Amino acid sequence: MQIIFIALLGQQYPCEYVNSEVGGEKDCITMDYYTGFSKILLILIACMASSGLISNDLTNNSIHLYLSRPISRTDYLIARFMPIFMLLMLFTAFPNLLVYITVFFESGFELDWLKEHSWLFFNIILQGILYSFTFAIIGLTFSATINREAFAAGGFFLTIYGLLIIVEFANYIVENDIVFILSISHLLEIISYDIHNLDYYVWNREDERVLLDLHS
């Protein structure tokens, strides 16, 4: 979840402007060295934590016992949804809030800094809700569809990363950034950057960081 670091960069994102005798050139800031790990960790947590929530009840036939009590199916789904949602919120929003509080602490607890960056606090919460809600829904869908926990977890993981790989290859072939919206991972990142009012950059064939163009 590197977006908060990018948001704190301000005018330095996505590049720093460097003056030279010949002219101006841009020295781009690369902040992607750890983002792949955090993304795959989030997906692994989501697929492992959600895959058995409903599938185990279906396998053990205990779901009929739950539904025979004076609770509705909506209550049952909410009871299964909230634990995984809160767990993912703990992973998505909480670390970014720690960074936010740390930067506020380093500013000397200046109220002016807090007022200027109050939007960032709400954006962090909104971004966490976006990721947590999406992955929780996908995880519960696979858990309810596939009775075996391992297969449900595998289906979740392959759906996220399988689509990501397919879309990357498709973009390489058609050279049109619009295909990125077909990937759940890319789509969540695009929406997250839009929440923070930031431009979303991707790597092109020449390993250059370019602005994502969804209008061509």
C-alpha positions as a Markdown table, in Angstrom:
| # | Residue | x | y | z |
|---|---|---|---|---|
| 1 | Met | 0.0 | 0.0 | 0.0 |
| 2 | Gln | 2.5 | 2.5 | -1.2 |
| 3 | Ile | 0.0 | 5.2 | -2.2 |
| 4 | Ile | 0.2 | 7.0 | 1.2 |
| 5 | Phe | 4.0 | 7.4 | 0.6 |
| 6 | Ile | 3.3 | 8.8 | -2.8 |
| 7 | Ala | 0.6 | 11.1 | -1.5 |
| 8 | Leu | 3.1 | 12.5 | 1.1 |
| 9 | Leu | 5.6 | 13.2 | -1.7 |
| 10 | Gly | 3.4 | 16.0 | -2.9 |
| 11 | Gln | 4.9 | 17.8 | -5.9 |
| 12 | Gln | 7.8 | 15.3 | -6.1 |
| 13 | Tyr | 5.5 | 12.6 | -7.5 |
| 14 | Pro | 5.9 | 11.0 | -9.9 |
| 15 | Cys | 9.2 | 12.7 | -10.8 |
| 16 | Glu | 11.6 | 15.3 | -9.4 |
| 17 | Tyr | 12.5 | 18.1 | -11.7 |
| 18 | Val | 16.2 | 18.4 | -12.1 |
| 19 | Asn | 17.8 | 21.4 | -13.8 |
| 20 | Ser | 20.9 | 21.0 | -16.0 |
| 21 | Glu | 23.0 | 23.2 | -18.3 |
| 22 | Val | 21.4 | 21.6 | -21.4 |
| 23 | Gly | 17.9 | 21.8 | -20.1 |
| 24 | Gly | 15.4 | 20.2 | -17.7 |
| 25 | Glu | 15.2 | 16.5 | -17.2 |
| 26 | Lys | 13.1 | 14.3 | -15.0 |
| 27 | Asp | 14.6 | 11.9 | -12.5 |
| 28 | Cys | 11.7 | 9.6 | -11.7 |
| 29 | Ile | 11.2 | 8.4 | -8.2 |
| 30 | Thr | 10.7 | 4.6 | -8.1 |
| 31 | Met | 8.8 | 3.3 | -5.2 |
| 32 | Asp | 7.8 | -0.1 | -6.5 |
| 33 | Tyr | 10.5 | -2.2 | -4.9 |
| 34 | Tyr | 8.3 | -3.5 | -2.1 |
| 35 | Thr | 4.8 | -3.1 | -3.5 |
| 36 | Gly | 4.6 | -6.6 | -5.1 |
| 37 | Phe | 5.3 | -8.2 | -1.7 |
| 38 | Ser | 2.6 | -6.2 | 0.1 |
| 39 | Lys | 0.1 | -7.0 | -2.6 |
| 40 | Ile | 0.7 | -10.7 | -2.7 |
| 41 | Leu | 0.7 | -10.8 | 1.1 |
| 42 | Leu | -2.7 | -9.2 | 1.2 |
| 43 | Ile | -4.1 | -11.6 | -1.4 |
| 44 | Leu | -2.7 | -14.6 | 0.5 |
| 45 | Ile | -4.2 | -13.4 | 3.8 |
| 46 | Ala | -7.6 | -12.8 | 2.1 |
| 47 | Cys | -7.7 | -16.2 | 0.3 |
| 48 | Met | -6.5 | -18.2 | 3.3 |
| 49 | Ala | -8.8 | -16.5 | 5.8 |
| 50 | Ser | -11.9 | -16.5 | 3.7 |
| 51 | Ser | -11.7 | -19.8 | 1.9 |
| 52 | Gly | -13.0 | -21.9 | 4.7 |
| 53 | Leu | -15.7 | -19.6 | 6.2 |
| 54 | Ile | -18.6 | -21.1 | 4.2 |
| 55 | Ser | -17.0 | -24.1 | 2.5 |
| 56 | Asn | -16.4 | -25.8 | 5.8 |
| 57 | Asp | -20.0 | -25.3 | 6.9 |
| 58 | Leu | -21.1 | -26.8 | 3.5 |
| 59 | Thr | -18.7 | -29.8 | 3.9 |
| 60 | Asn | -19.8 | -30.5 | 7.4 |
| 61 | Asn | -23.4 | -29.8 | 6.7 |
| 62 | Ser | -23.4 | -27.5 | 9.7 |
| 63 | Ile | -24.8 | -24.6 | 7.6 |
| 64 | His | -28.3 | -26.2 | 8.0 |
| 65 | Leu | -27.9 | -26.1 | 11.8 |
| 66 | Tyr | -27.0 | -22.4 | 11.6 |
| 67 | Leu | -29.9 | -21.6 | 9.3 |
| 68 | Ser | -32.4 | -23.7 | 11.4 |
| 69 | Arg | -31.9 | -21.2 | 14.3 |
| 70 | Pro | -33.8 | -17.9 | 14.4 |
| 71 | Ile | -31.2 | -16.2 | 12.1 |
| 72 | Ser | -31.7 | -15.2 | 8.5 |
| 73 | Arg | -29.3 | -16.0 | 5.7 |
| 74 | Thr | -28.4 | -12.3 | 5.7 |
| 75 | Asp | -27.4 | -12.5 | 9.3 |
| 76 | Tyr | -25.3 | -15.6 | 8.5 |
| 77 | Leu | -23.5 | -13.9 | 5.6 |
| 78 | Ile | -22.8 | -10.8 | 7.7 |
| 79 | Ala | -21.4 | -13.0 | 10.5 |
| 80 | Arg | -19.1 | -14.6 | 8.0 |
| 81 | Phe | -18.3 | -11.3 | 6.2 |
| 82 | Met | -17.3 | -9.1 | 9.1 |
| 83 | Pro | -14.4 | -11.1 | 10.5 |
| 84 | Ile | -12.6 | -11.2 | 7.2 |
| 85 | Phe | -13.4 | -7.6 | 6.4 |
| 86 | Met | -12.0 | -6.4 | 9.8 |
| 87 | Leu | -8.9 | -8.6 | 9.3 |
| 88 | Leu | -8.2 | -7.0 | 5.9 |
| 89 | Met | -8.9 | -3.5 | 7.2 |
| 90 | Leu | -6.3 | -4.2 | 9.9 |
| 91 | Phe | -3.8 | -5.0 | 7.1 |
| 92 | Thr | -4.8 | -2.3 | 4.6 |
| 93 | Ala | -5.7 | 0.7 | 6.6 |
| 94 | Phe | -3.9 | 0.3 | 9.9 |
| 95 | Pro | -0.3 | 0.3 | 8.6 |
| 96 | Asn | -1.1 | 3.5 | 6.5 |
| 97 | Leu | -2.6 | 5.1 | 9.6 |
| 98 | Leu | 0.6 | 4.4 | 11.5 |
| 99 | Val | 2.6 | 6.1 | 8.8 |
| 100 | Tyr | 0.2 | 9.0 | 8.9 |
| 101 | Ile | 0.5 | 9.3 | 12.7 |
| 102 | Thr | 4.3 | 9.0 | 12.5 |
| 103 | Val | 4.6 | 11.8 | 10.0 |
| 104 | Phe | 2.3 | 13.9 | 12.2 |
| 105 | Phe | 4.5 | 13.1 | 15.2 |
| 106 | Glu | 7.6 | 14.1 | 13.2 |
| 107 | Ser | 6.0 | 17.4 | 12.3 |
| 108 | Gly | 5.9 | 18.3 | 16.0 |
| 109 | Phe | 2.2 | 17.7 | 16.3 |
| 110 | Glu | 1.5 | 20.8 | 14.3 |
| 111 | Leu | -2.2 | 21.4 | 13.9 |
| 112 | Asp | -1.6 | 23.2 | 10.6 |
| 113 | Trp | -0.1 | 20.0 | 9.2 |
| 114 | Leu | -3.1 | 18.0 | 10.4 |
| 115 | Lys | -5.5 | 20.4 | 8.8 |
| 116 | Glu | -3.6 | 20.4 | 5.5 |
| 117 | His | -3.6 | 16.5 | 5.4 |
| 118 | Ser | -6.9 | 15.7 | 7.0 |
| 119 | Trp | -8.1 | 14.5 | 3.6 |
| 120 | Leu | -5.4 | 11.9 | 3.6 |
| 121 | Phe | -6.8 | 10.3 | 6.8 |
| 122 | Phe | -10.2 | 9.8 | 5.3 |
| 123 | Asn | -8.7 | 8.6 | 2.0 |
| 124 | Ile | -6.7 | 5.9 | 3.9 |
| 125 | Ile | -9.9 | 4.6 | 5.5 |
| 126 | Leu | -11.8 | 4.7 | 2.2 |
| 127 | Gln | -9.0 | 2.9 | 0.4 |
| 128 | Gly | -8.9 | 0.2 | 3.1 |
| 129 | Ile | -12.7 | -0.3 | 2.8 |
| 130 | Leu | -12.3 | -0.6 | -1.0 |
| 131 | Tyr | -9.7 | -3.4 | -0.8 |
| 132 | Ser | -11.2 | -5.1 | 2.2 |
| 133 | Phe | -14.8 | -5.2 | 0.9 |
| 134 | Thr | -13.7 | -6.4 | -2.6 |
| 135 | Phe | -11.5 | -9.2 | -1.4 |
| 136 | Ala | -13.9 | -10.2 | 1.3 |
| 137 | Ile | -16.7 | -10.5 | -1.2 |
| 138 | Ile | -14.6 | -12.4 | -3.7 |
| 139 | Gly | -13.3 | -14.8 | -0.9 |
| 140 | Leu | -16.8 | -15.5 | 0.4 |
| 141 | Thr | -18.1 | -16.1 | -3.2 |
| 142 | Phe | -15.4 | -18.8 | -3.8 |
| 143 | Ser | -16.0 | -20.2 | -0.3 |
| 144 | Ala | -19.7 | -20.6 | -1.0 |
| 145 | Thr | -19.2 | -21.9 | -4.5 |
| 146 | Ile | -16.4 | -24.5 | -3.9 |
| 147 | Asn | -16.9 | -26.9 | -1.0 |
| 148 | Arg | -13.2 | -27.6 | -0.5 |
| 149 | Glu | -11.3 | -25.0 | 1.4 |
| 150 | Ala | -8.0 | -25.5 | -0.6 |
| 151 | Phe | -9.7 | -25.3 | -3.9 |
| 152 | Ala | -11.6 | -22.1 | -2.9 |
| 153 | Ala | -8.3 | -20.5 | -1.8 |
| 154 | Gly | -6.6 | -21.5 | -5.1 |
| 155 | Gly | -9.5 | -20.2 | -7.1 |
| 156 | Phe | -9.3 | -16.9 | -5.3 |
| 157 | Phe | -5.6 | -16.6 | -5.8 |
| 158 | Leu | -5.7 | -17.6 | -9.5 |
| 159 | Thr | -8.6 | -15.2 | -10.2 |
| 160 | Ile | -6.6 | -12.2 | -8.9 |
| 161 | Tyr | -3.2 | -13.1 | -10.3 |
| 162 | Gly | -4.4 | -15.0 | -13.3 |
| 163 | Leu | -6.3 | -12.0 | -14.6 |
| 164 | Leu | -3.3 | -9.8 | -13.8 |
| 165 | Ile | -1.0 | -11.9 | -15.9 |
| 166 | Ile | -3.5 | -12.2 | -18.7 |
| 167 | Val | -4.1 | -8.5 | -18.8 |
| 168 | Glu | -0.3 | -7.7 | -18.8 |
| 169 | Phe | 0.1 | -10.0 | -21.8 |
| 170 | Ala | -2.9 | -8.5 | -23.5 |
| 171 | Asn | -1.6 | -5.0 | -23.0 |
| 172 | Tyr | 1.7 | -6.0 | -24.4 |
| 173 | Ile | 0.0 | -7.3 | -27.6 |
| 174 | Val | -2.7 | -4.7 | -28.2 |
| 175 | Glu | -0.8 | -1.7 | -26.7 |
| 176 | Asn | -3.9 | -0.2 | -25.2 |
| 177 | Asp | -4.1 | 0.7 | -21.5 |
| 178 | Ile | -7.9 | 0.2 | -21.4 |
| 179 | Val | -7.3 | -3.5 | -20.9 |
| 180 | Phe | -6.0 | -2.8 | -17.4 |
| 181 | Ile | -9.6 | -2.3 | -16.1 |
| 182 | Leu | -10.2 | -6.0 | -16.8 |
| 183 | Ser | -7.7 | -6.9 | -14.0 |
| 184 | Ile | -9.2 | -6.7 | -10.5 |
| 185 | Ser | -5.7 | -5.9 | -9.1 |
| 186 | His | -5.1 | -3.0 | -11.6 |
| 187 | Leu | -8.7 | -1.7 | -11.2 |
| 188 | Leu | -8.4 | -1.5 | -7.5 |
| 189 | Glu | -5.1 | 0.3 | -7.8 |
| 190 | Ile | -6.5 | 2.8 | -10.4 |
| 191 | Ile | -9.5 | 3.5 | -8.1 |
| 192 | Ser | -7.1 | 3.9 | -5.1 |
| 193 | Tyr | -4.9 | 6.4 | -6.9 |
| 194 | Asp | -8.1 | 8.3 | -8.0 |
| 195 | Ile | -9.2 | 8.4 | -4.3 |
| 196 | His | -5.9 | 10.1 | -3.4 |
| 197 | Asn | -6.2 | 12.3 | -6.5 |
| 198 | Leu | -3.0 | 10.9 | -8.0 |
| 199 | Asp | -2.1 | 9.9 | -11.5 |
| 200 | Tyr | -1.6 | 6.1 | -12.1 |
| 201 | Tyr | 1.7 | 5.2 | -13.8 |
| 202 | Val | 2.6 | 1.9 | -15.3 |
| 203 | Trp | 5.7 | 0.4 | -16.9 |
| 204 | Asn | 5.9 | 0.3 | -20.7 |
| 205 | Arg | 8.0 | -1.9 | -23.0 |
| 206 | Glu | 11.0 | 0.2 | -22.6 |
| 207 | Asp | 10.8 | -0.1 | -18.8 |
| 208 | Glu | 9.8 | 3.5 | -18.5 |
| 209 | Arg | 7.2 | 4.8 | -16.1 |
| 210 | Val | 4.4 | 6.3 | -18.1 |
| 211 | Leu | 1.0 | 7.8 | -17.3 |
| 212 | Leu | -1.8 | 5.3 | -17.7 |
| 213 | Asp | -4.0 | 6.3 | -20.6 |
| 214 | Leu | -7.6 | 5.0 | -20.4 |
| 215 | His | -9.0 | 7.4 | -23.1 |
| 216 | Ser | -7.1 | 6.2 | -26.2 |
